Amino acid sequence: MKRRIASWENGHSVPDDFYGPLLCEVFGLSAVELGLNHESGRDASLMDVSYPASPDDAIEAVGRLWRADLNRYEPLLQAEPSEPAWNEASLRWLVAPEPTIPRQRQAGTRVGLGDVAAIKTTADMFAELDDRFGGDHARHAAIQYLSTEVTPLLHGKYTEQVGRALFSTVAEATLLAGWMSYDACRHGLAQRYFLQALRLAQDANDRRLAGSILSAMSHQATFLGRYTQAATLARAALMGISPVATPTLRAQFHAMEARALARTGDVRACEAALTAATKALESRNTDDEPEWISYFDEAELAAEAAHCFRDVNSARRAVAHAENAMSGSHVRSDFFATMVLADAHLRAGDVEEACRVALDALDLGEQLKSARCVSYLAEFGQNLSRVGNTATQDFRERAAEHRLWQAADRVSSV
């Protein structure tokens, strides 16, 4: 270890993907600030948001992203999303020829289905942590696992069958990295993860997963105010997997379209999309659905509908749906649904009930590390500031004890 440190100090080498992040954490500085950033020569490729041209390009690109993220490469962490990239990715995927078979590599680590199963189990563990504690809780650990453990497998030796399974599983794990980064409001980084996940899913010939990735892009685009693009992405997801779509996937894609349409003010189209989502979900057979979409149930659809009716200023309908959106098993989703309920009560003029419900949300979200949750609270606080009521002052005094509200106050004051 002494020789390793001496080599760093003398400039003969730089800390690798394991030691670099540890040093950043110990000193509380970024890789750039510590002079450890060895990605600077590849700025152009790291900041590229184009759709990978081949499976090999996707492997190289996602590996670079994991490594740069792990080493806290600031230009990437602070990057803004690109609207043209959404257009390119959805079109390239829709018109793609037959999937390219992951080449049967003859060198590197031999990879089997057991290795793929290990990635799946580990990613599921991180997904559970993400759901319970928010994207910022274990995001760095998830990226470290992908960079150090999964990268060698992608560069390993595997058959066509194993390659398909590997690409699909890594696409799902990269989608999770995208969701966690999105929840942390690292939007340019999240978009890049979504794009790489889509390409990996394409090469795995996993069209259902690819559609779900486009749906995630739609969700992010709506959050960022790109409503027309969000609706287009949701429609592309539905169109692209039409031959293999399941009822639950169709329901989710229609719901994402409805979310975007609500923000554009197209009430009729929004209600039509919600009706289509409801009908699709009513016909589902859970035995035929992918395991990773099982979370999207009646409570999730009610939460999406509550968002929609809140956004079209139909407060009473938003309240009714939000009250049916509490699953009791998904902490962050329940937090969002509770905040939508608080917003709906506020828009309906019931200030005291809005404040009571918002306090419930703060209690529920006490363990969450999520910039998106903070943004919901900041928006509620701004709306509340327009209301002159003694209940609001009492609410602010009680809310001030909560970490998430303190963070929301900081956001609002910027």
Contacts in CASP RR format, 6 or more apart in sequence:
PFRMAT RR
TARGET T0000
AUTHOR 0000-0000-0000
METHOD contacts of the structure
MODEL  1
MKRRIASWENGHSVPDDFYGPLLCEVFGLSAVELGLNHESGRDASLMDVS
YPASPDDAIEAVGRLWRADLNRYEPLLQAEPSEPAWNEASLRWLVAPEPT
IPRQRQAGTRVGLGDVAAIKTTADMFAELDDRFGGDHARHAAIQYLSTEV
TPLLHGKYTEQVGRALFSTVAEATLLAGWMSYDACRHGLAQRYFLQALRL
AQDANDRRLAGSILSAMSHQATFLGRYTQAATLARAALMGISPVATPTLR
AQFHAMEARALARTGDVRACEAALTAATKALESRNTDDEPEWISYFDEAE
LAAEAAHCFRDVNSARRAVAHAENAMSGSHVRSDFFATMVLADAHLRAGD
VEEACRVALDALDLGEQLKSARCVSYLAEFGQNLSRVGNTATQDFRERAA
EHRLWQAADRVSSV
4 13 0 8 1.000
4 19 0 8 1.000
7 13 0 8 1.000
8 14 0 8 1.000
8 15 0 8 1.000
14 20 0 8 1.000
14 36 0 8 1.000
14 38 0 8 1.000
15 22 0 8 1.000
15 23 0 8 1.000
15 36 0 8 1.000
17 67 0 8 1.000
17 70 0 8 1.000
17 71 0 8 1.000
17 144 0 8 1.000
17 147 0 8 1.000
17 148 0 8 1.000
18 144 0 8 1.000
18 148 0 8 1.000
20 31 0 8 1.000
20 36 0 8 1.000
20 71 0 8 1.000
21 70 0 8 1.000
21 71 0 8 1.000
21 72 0 8 1.000
21 140 0 8 1.000
21 144 0 8 1.000
23 34 0 8 1.000
23 36 0 8 1.000
24 30 0 8 1.000
24 31 0 8 1.000
24 34 0 8 1.000
24 36 0 8 1.000
24 71 0 8 1.000
24 72 0 8 1.000
27 34 0 8 1.000
30 37 0 8 1.000
30 72 0 8 1.000
30 74 0 8 1.000
31 37 0 8 1.000
31 71 0 8 1.000
31 72 0 8 1.000
31 73 0 8 1.000
32 72 0 8 1.000
32 73 0 8 1.000
32 74 0 8 1.000
36 71 0 8 1.000
37 71 0 8 1.000
37 73 0 8 1.000
38 71 0 8 1.000
39 46 0 8 1.000
39 64 0 8 1.000
39 67 0 8 1.000
39 68 0 8 1.000
39 71 0 8 1.000
39 73 0 8 1.000
42 64 0 8 1.000
43 75 0 8 1.000
45 61 0 8 1.000
45 64 0 8 1.000
46 64 0 8 1.000
46 65 0 8 1.000
46 68 0 8 1.000
46 73 0 8 1.000
46 75 0 8 1.000
46 76 0 8 1.000
47 75 0 8 1.000
47 76 0 8 1.000
47 79 0 8 1.000
48 61 0 8 1.000
49 81 0 8 1.000
49 82 0 8 1.000
49 85 0 8 1.000
49 188 0 8 1.000
49 191 0 8 1.000
49 192 0 8 1.000
49 195 0 8 1.000
50 85 0 8 1.000
50 88 0 8 1.000
51 85 0 8 1.000
51 88 0 8 1.000
51 89 0 8 1.000
51 92 0 8 1.000
51 93 0 8 1.000
51 195 0 8 1.000
51 198 0 8 1.000
51 199 0 8 1.000
52 58 0 8 1.000
52 61 0 8 1.000
52 195 0 8 1.000
52 196 0 8 1.000
52 199 0 8 1.000
54 100 0 8 1.000
55 100 0 8 1.000
55 102 0 8 1.000
55 103 0 8 1.000
55 167 0 8 1.000
55 199 0 8 1.000
55 200 0 8 1.000
55 203 0 8 1.000
56 103 0 8 1.000
57 199 0 8 1.000
58 196 0 8 1.000
58 199 0 8 1.000
58 200 0 8 1.000
58 203 0 8 1.000
59 154 0 8 1.000
59 155 0 8 1.000
61 196 0 8 1.000
62 154 0 8 1.000
62 170 0 8 1.000
62 174 0 8 1.000
62 193 0 8 1.000
62 196 0 8 1.000
62 200 0 8 1.000
63 147 0 8 1.000
63 151 0 8 1.000
63 154 0 8 1.000
65 76 0 8 1.000
65 189 0 8 1.000
65 192 0 8 1.000
65 193 0 8 1.000
65 196 0 8 1.000
66 143 0 8 1.000
66 146 0 8 1.000
66 147 0 8 1.000
66 150 0 8 1.000
66 151 0 8 1.000
66 177 0 8 1.000
67 147 0 8 1.000
67 151 0 8 1.000
68 76 0 8 1.000
69 76 0 8 1.000
69 77 0 8 1.000
69 143 0 8 1.000
69 147 0 8 1.000
69 181 0 8 1.000
69 189 0 8 1.000
70 140 0 8 1.000
70 143 0 8 1.000
70 144 0 8 1.000
70 147 0 8 1.000
76 188 0 8 1.000
76 189 0 8 1.000
76 192 0 8 1.000
77 186 0 8 1.000
77 189 0 8 1.000
79 187 0 8 1.000
79 188 0 8 1.000
79 189 0 8 1.000
79 192 0 8 1.000
80 187 0 8 1.000
80 188 0 8 1.000
81 187 0 8 1.000
81 188 0 8 1.000
81 190 0 8 1.000
81 191 0 8 1.000
81 220 0 8 1.000
81 224 0 8 1.000
82 188 0 8 1.000
82 191 0 8 1.000
83 226 0 8 1.000
83 229 0 8 1.000
85 191 0 8 1.000
85 195 0 8 1.000
86 191 0 8 1.000
86 217 0 8 1.000
86 221 0 8 1.000
86 226 0 8 1.000
86 229 0 8 1.000
86 232 0 8 1.000
86 233 0 8 1.000
87 229 0 8 1.000
87 232 0 8 1.000
89 194 0 8 1.000
89 195 0 8 1.000
89 198 0 8 1.000
89 214 0 8 1.000
89 217 0 8 1.000
90 214 0 8 1.000
90 217 0 8 1.000
90 232 0 8 1.000
90 233 0 8 1.000
90 236 0 8 1.000
91 236 0 8 1.000
93 198 0 8 1.000
93 202 0 8 1.000
93 210 0 8 1.000
93 214 0 8 1.000
93 236 0 8 1.000
93 240 0 8 1.000
94 236 0 8 1.000
94 239 0 8 1.000
94 240 0 8 1.000
96 202 0 8 1.000
99 202 0 8 1.000
99 203 0 8 1.000
99 204 0 8 1.000
99 205 0 8 1.000
100 203 0 8 1.000
101 160 0 8 1.000
101 164 0 8 1.000
101 203 0 8 1.000
102 158 0 8 1.000
102 160 0 8 1.000
102 163 0 8 1.000
102 164 0 8 1.000
102 166 0 8 1.000
102 167 0 8 1.000
102 203 0 8 1.000
102 204 0 8 1.000
104 157 0 8 1.000
104 158 0 8 1.000
104 159 0 8 1.000
104 160 0 8 1.000
105 155 0 8 1.000
105 156 0 8 1.000
105 157 0 8 1.000
105 158 0 8 1.000
106 157 0 8 1.000
107 156 0 8 1.000
107 157 0 8 1.000
108 152 0 8 1.000
108 155 0 8 1.000
108 156 0 8 1.000
108 157 0 8 1.000
109 152 0 8 1.000
109 153 0 8 1.000
109 155 0 8 1.000
109 156 0 8 1.000
109 157 0 8 1.000
110 156 0 8 1.000
110 157 0 8 1.000
110 158 0 8 1.000
111 153 0 8 1.000
111 156 0 8 1.000
111 157 0 8 1.000
111 158 0 8 1.000
111 162 0 8 1.000
111 163 0 8 1.000
111 166 0 8 1.000
112 158 0 8 1.000
112 162 0 8 1.000
113 162 0 8 1.000
113 165 0 8 1.000
115 153 0 8 1.000
115 166 0 8 1.000
116 162 0 8 1.000
116 165 0 8 1.000
116 166 0 8 1.000
116 169 0 8 1.000
119 149 0 8 1.000
119 150 0 8 1.000
119 153 0 8 1.000
119 166 0 8 1.000
119 169 0 8 1.000
119 170 0 8 1.000
119 173 0 8 1.000
120 169 0 8 1.000
120 172 0 8 1.000
120 173 0 8 1.000
122 145 0 8 1.000
122 149 0 8 1.000
122 173 0 8 1.000
123 142 0 8 1.000
123 169 0 8 1.000
123 172 0 8 1.000
123 173 0 8 1.000
123 176 0 8 1.000
126 138 0 8 1.000
126 141 0 8 1.000
126 142 0 8 1.000
126 145 0 8 1.000
126 173 0 8 1.000
126 176 0 8 1.000
126 180 0 8 1.000
127 176 0 8 1.000
129 137 0 8 1.000
129 138 0 8 1.000
130 137 0 8 1.000
130 138 0 8 1.000
130 139 0 8 1.000
130 142 0 8 1.000
130 176 0 8 1.000
130 179 0 8 1.000
130 180 0 8 1.000
130 183 0 8 1.000
130 332 0 8 1.000
131 330 0 8 1.000
131 331 0 8 1.000
131 332 0 8 1.000
131 333 0 8 1.000
132 331 0 8 1.000
132 332 0 8 1.000
132 367 0 8 1.000
133 331 0 8 1.000
133 367 0 8 1.000
133 368 0 8 1.000
133 369 0 8 1.000
134 180 0 8 1.000
134 183 0 8 1.000
134 332 0 8 1.000
134 368 0 8 1.000
134 369 0 8 1.000
134 370 0 8 1.000
134 373 0 8 1.000
135 179 0 8 1.000
135 180 0 8 1.000
135 181 0 8 1.000
135 183 0 8 1.000
135 184 0 8 1.000
135 369 0 8 1.000
135 370 0 8 1.000
136 180 0 8 1.000
136 183 0 8 1.000
136 184 0 8 1.000
136 369 0 8 1.000
136 370 0 8 1.000
136 371 0 8 1.000
137 368 0 8 1.000
137 369 0 8 1.000
138 180 0 8 1.000
139 177 0 8 1.000
139 180 0 8 1.000
139 181 0 8 1.000
139 184 0 8 1.000
142 173 0 8 1.000
142 176 0 8 1.000
142 177 0 8 1.000
142 180 0 8 1.000
143 177 0 8 1.000
146 170 0 8 1.000
146 173 0 8 1.000
146 174 0 8 1.000
146 177 0 8 1.000
150 170 0 8 1.000
150 173 0 8 1.000
153 166 0 8 1.000
154 166 0 8 1.000
154 170 0 8 1.000
158 166 0 8 1.000
163 204 0 8 1.000
164 204 0 8 1.000
164 205 0 8 1.000
165 204 0 8 1.000
166 204 0 8 1.000
167 200 0 8 1.000
167 201 0 8 1.000
167 203 0 8 1.000
167 204 0 8 1.000
167 206 0 8 1.000
168 200 0 8 1.000
168 201 0 8 1.000
168 204 0 8 1.000
168 206 0 8 1.000
168 209 0 8 1.000
170 200 0 8 1.000
171 197 0 8 1.000
171 198 0 8 1.000
171 200 0 8 1.000
171 201 0 8 1.000
171 204 0 8 1.000
171 206 0 8 1.000
171 209 0 8 1.000
171 210 0 8 1.000
171 213 0 8 1.000
172 197 0 8 1.000
172 201 0 8 1.000
172 209 0 8 1.000
172 292 0 8 1.000
174 193 0 8 1.000
174 196 0 8 1.000
174 197 0 8 1.000
174 200 0 8 1.000
175 193 0 8 1.000
175 194 0 8 1.000
175 197 0 8 1.000
175 209 0 8 1.000
175 212 0 8 1.000
175 213 0 8 1.000
175 216 0 8 1.000
177 193 0 8 1.000
177 197 0 8 1.000
178 189 0 8 1.000
178 190 0 8 1.000
178 193 0 8 1.000
178 194 0 8 1.000
178 197 0 8 1.000
178 216 0 8 1.000
179 190 0 8 1.000
179 216 0 8 1.000
181 187 0 8 1.000
181 188 0 8 1.000
181 189 0 8 1.000
181 190 0 8 1.000
181 193 0 8 1.000
182 190 0 8 1.000
182 216 0 8 1.000
182 219 0 8 1.000
182 220 0 8 1.000
182 223 0 8 1.000
182 372 0 8 1.000
183 332 0 8 1.000
183 370 0 8 1.000
183 371 0 8 1.000
183 372 0 8 1.000
184 370 0 8 1.000
184 371 0 8 1.000
185 371 0 8 1.000
185 372 0 8 1.000
185 375 0 8 1.000
187 220 0 8 1.000
187 224 0 8 1.000
190 220 0 8 1.000
191 217 0 8 1.000
191 220 0 8 1.000
194 213 0 8 1.000
194 216 0 8 1.000
194 217 0 8 1.000
194 220 0 8 1.000
197 213 0 8 1.000
198 210 0 8 1.000
198 213 0 8 1.000
198 214 0 8 1.000
201 207 0 8 1.000
201 209 0 8 1.000
201 210 0 8 1.000
201 211 0 8 1.000
201 213 0 8 1.000
202 210 0 8 1.000
207 240 0 8 1.000
207 241 0 8 1.000
207 243 0 8 1.000
207 244 0 8 1.000
208 241 0 8 1.000
208 244 0 8 1.000
208 245 0 8 1.000
208 246 0 8 1.000
208 249 0 8 1.000
208 290 0 8 1.000
208 293 0 8 1.000
209 290 0 8 1.000
209 292 0 8 1.000
210 240 0 8 1.000
210 241 0 8 1.000
211 237 0 8 1.000
211 240 0 8 1.000
211 241 0 8 1.000
211 249 0 8 1.000
211 253 0 8 1.000
212 237 0 8 1.000
212 249 0 8 1.000
212 252 0 8 1.000
212 290 0 8 1.000
212 292 0 8 1.000
212 293 0 8 1.000
214 233 0 8 1.000
214 234 0 8 1.000
214 236 0 8 1.000
214 237 0 8 1.000
215 233 0 8 1.000
215 234 0 8 1.000
215 237 0 8 1.000
215 252 0 8 1.000
215 253 0 8 1.000
215 256 0 8 1.000
217 233 0 8 1.000
218 230 0 8 1.000
218 231 0 8 1.000
218 233 0 8 1.000
218 234 0 8 1.000
218 237 0 8 1.000
218 253 0 8 1.000
218 256 0 8 1.000
218 257 0 8 1.000
218 259 0 8 1.000
218 260 0 8 1.000
219 230 0 8 1.000
219 256 0 8 1.000
219 259 0 8 1.000
221 227 0 8 1.000
221 229 0 8 1.000
221 230 0 8 1.000
221 233 0 8 1.000
221 260 0 8 1.000
222 230 0 8 1.000
222 256 0 8 1.000
222 259 0 8 1.000
222 260 0 8 1.000
222 263 0 8 1.000
223 372 0 8 1.000
225 263 0 8 1.000
227 260 0 8 1.000
227 261 0 8 1.000
227 263 0 8 1.000
227 264 0 8 1.000
228 260 0 8 1.000
228 264 0 8 1.000
230 256 0 8 1.000
230 259 0 8 1.000
230 260 0 8 1.000
230 263 0 8 1.000
231 257 0 8 1.000
231 260 0 8 1.000
231 261 0 8 1.000
231 264 0 8 1.000
233 256 0 8 1.000
234 253 0 8 1.000
234 254 0 8 1.000
234 256 0 8 1.000
234 257 0 8 1.000
234 260 0 8 1.000
235 253 0 8 1.000
235 257 0 8 1.000
237 253 0 8 1.000
237 256 0 8 1.000
238 245 0 8 1.000
238 250 0 8 1.000
238 253 0 8 1.000
238 254 0 8 1.000
238 257 0 8 1.000
241 249 0 8 1.000
245 253 0 8 1.000
246 284 0 8 1.000
246 288 0 8 1.000
246 289 0 8 1.000
246 290 0 8 1.000
246 293 0 8 1.000
247 280 0 8 1.000
247 281 0 8 1.000
247 282 0 8 1.000
247 283 0 8 1.000
247 284 0 8 1.000
247 285 0 8 1.000
247 289 0 8 1.000
248 280 0 8 1.000
248 281 0 8 1.000
248 284 0 8 1.000
248 289 0 8 1.000
248 293 0 8 1.000
248 294 0 8 1.000
248 296 0 8 1.000
249 289 0 8 1.000
249 290 0 8 1.000
249 293 0 8 1.000
250 276 0 8 1.000
250 277 0 8 1.000
250 280 0 8 1.000
251 277 0 8 1.000
251 278 0 8 1.000
251 280 0 8 1.000
251 281 0 8 1.000
251 284 0 8 1.000
251 296 0 8 1.000
251 301 0 8 1.000
252 277 0 8 1.000
252 293 0 8 1.000
252 296 0 8 1.000
254 273 0 8 1.000
254 274 0 8 1.000
254 276 0 8 1.000
254 277 0 8 1.000
254 280 0 8 1.000
255 273 0 8 1.000
255 274 0 8 1.000
255 277 0 8 1.000
255 301 0 8 1.000
255 304 0 8 1.000
255 305 0 8 1.000
256 304 0 8 1.000
257 273 0 8 1.000
258 270 0 8 1.000
258 271 0 8 1.000
258 273 0 8 1.000
258 274 0 8 1.000
258 277 0 8 1.000
258 304 0 8 1.000
258 305 0 8 1.000
258 308 0 8 1.000
259 304 0 8 1.000
259 307 0 8 1.000
259 308 0 8 1.000
259 311 0 8 1.000
261 269 0 8 1.000
261 270 0 8 1.000
261 273 0 8 1.000
261 308 0 8 1.000
262 270 0 8 1.000
262 307 0 8 1.000
262 308 0 8 1.000
262 309 0 8 1.000
262 311 0 8 1.000
262 312 0 8 1.000
263 311 0 8 1.000
265 311 0 8 1.000
265 312 0 8 1.000
267 312 0 8 1.000
270 308 0 8 1.000
270 312 0 8 1.000
274 304 0 8 1.000
274 305 0 8 1.000
274 308 0 8 1.000
277 301 0 8 1.000
277 304 0 8 1.000
278 301 0 8 1.000
281 296 0 8 1.000
281 297 0 8 1.000
281 298 0 8 1.000
281 301 0 8 1.000
286 294 0 8 1.000
295 330 0 8 1.000
295 333 0 8 1.000
297 327 0 8 1.000
298 324 0 8 1.000
299 324 0 8 1.000
299 325 0 8 1.000
299 326 0 8 1.000
299 327 0 8 1.000
299 333 0 8 1.000
299 337 0 8 1.000
300 325 0 8 1.000
300 327 0 8 1.000
300 333 0 8 1.000
302 321 0 8 1.000
302 322 0 8 1.000
302 324 0 8 1.000
302 325 0 8 1.000
302 337 0 8 1.000
303 321 0 8 1.000
303 322 0 8 1.000
303 325 0 8 1.000
303 333 0 8 1.000
303 336 0 8 1.000
303 337 0 8 1.000
303 340 0 8 1.000
305 321 0 8 1.000
306 318 0 8 1.000
306 319 0 8 1.000
306 321 0 8 1.000
306 322 0 8 1.000
306 325 0 8 1.000
306 337 0 8 1.000
306 340 0 8 1.000
306 341 0 8 1.000
306 344 0 8 1.000
307 318 0 8 1.000
307 340 0 8 1.000
308 318 0 8 1.000
309 315 0 8 1.000
309 317 0 8 1.000
309 318 0 8 1.000
309 321 0 8 1.000
309 344 0 8 1.000
310 318 0 8 1.000
310 322 0 8 1.000
310 340 0 8 1.000
310 343 0 8 1.000
310 344 0 8 1.000
310 347 0 8 1.000
313 347 0 8 1.000
315 344 0 8 1.000
315 345 0 8 1.000
315 347 0 8 1.000
315 348 0 8 1.000
315 349 0 8 1.000
316 344 0 8 1.000
316 348 0 8 1.000
318 340 0 8 1.000
318 341 0 8 1.000
318 343 0 8 1.000
318 344 0 8 1.000
318 347 0 8 1.000
319 341 0 8 1.000
319 344 0 8 1.000
319 345 0 8 1.000
319 348 0 8 1.000
322 337 0 8 1.000
322 338 0 8 1.000
322 340 0 8 1.000
322 341 0 8 1.000
322 344 0 8 1.000
323 341 0 8 1.000
325 333 0 8 1.000
325 334 0 8 1.000
325 337 0 8 1.000
325 340 0 8 1.000
325 341 0 8 1.000
326 334 0 8 1.000
326 337 0 8 1.000
326 338 0 8 1.000
327 333 0 8 1.000
327 334 0 8 1.000
328 334 0 8 1.000
331 364 0 8 1.000
331 365 0 8 1.000
331 367 0 8 1.000
331 368 0 8 1.000
332 365 0 8 1.000
332 368 0 8 1.000
332 370 0 8 1.000
332 373 0 8 1.000
334 364 0 8 1.000
335 361 0 8 1.000
335 364 0 8 1.000
335 365 0 8 1.000
335 368 0 8 1.000
335 373 0 8 1.000
335 376 0 8 1.000
336 372 0 8 1.000
336 373 0 8 1.000
336 376 0 8 1.000
338 357 0 8 1.000
338 358 0 8 1.000
338 360 0 8 1.000
338 361 0 8 1.000
338 364 0 8 1.000
339 358 0 8 1.000
339 361 0 8 1.000
339 373 0 8 1.000
339 376 0 8 1.000
339 377 0 8 1.000
339 380 0 8 1.000
341 357 0 8 1.000
342 354 0 8 1.000
342 355 0 8 1.000
342 357 0 8 1.000
342 358 0 8 1.000
342 361 0 8 1.000
342 380 0 8 1.000
343 354 0 8 1.000
343 379 0 8 1.000
343 380 0 8 1.000
343 383 0 8 1.000
345 351 0 8 1.000
345 353 0 8 1.000
345 354 0 8 1.000
345 357 0 8 1.000
346 354 0 8 1.000
346 380 0 8 1.000
346 383 0 8 1.000
346 384 0 8 1.000
346 387 0 8 1.000
347 383 0 8 1.000
351 384 0 8 1.000
351 387 0 8 1.000
351 389 0 8 1.000
351 391 0 8 1.000
351 392 0 8 1.000
352 389 0 8 1.000
352 391 0 8 1.000
354 384 0 8 1.000
355 384 0 8 1.000
355 391 0 8 1.000
355 392 0 8 1.000
355 394 0 8 1.000
355 395 0 8 1.000
358 377 0 8 1.000
358 380 0 8 1.000
358 395 0 8 1.000
358 399 0 8 1.000
359 395 0 8 1.000
359 398 0 8 1.000
359 399 0 8 1.000
361 377 0 8 1.000
362 377 0 8 1.000
362 399 0 8 1.000
362 402 0 8 1.000
362 404 0 8 1.000
362 405 0 8 1.000
363 402 0 8 1.000
365 373 0 8 1.000
365 404 0 8 1.000
366 402 0 8 1.000
366 403 0 8 1.000
366 404 0 8 1.000
368 404 0 8 1.000
373 404 0 8 1.000
374 404 0 8 1.000
374 407 0 8 1.000
374 408 0 8 1.000
374 411 0 8 1.000
375 408 0 8 1.000
375 411 0 8 1.000
377 404 0 8 1.000
377 405 0 8 1.000
377 407 0 8 1.000
377 408 0 8 1.000
378 408 0 8 1.000
378 409 0 8 1.000
378 411 0 8 1.000
378 412 0 8 1.000
381 408 0 8 1.000
381 412 0 8 1.000
382 412 0 8 1.000
384 392 0 8 1.000
384 395 0 8 1.000
384 396 0 8 1.000
385 392 0 8 1.000
399 405 0 8 1.000
400 406 0 8 1.000
400 409 0 8 1.000
END
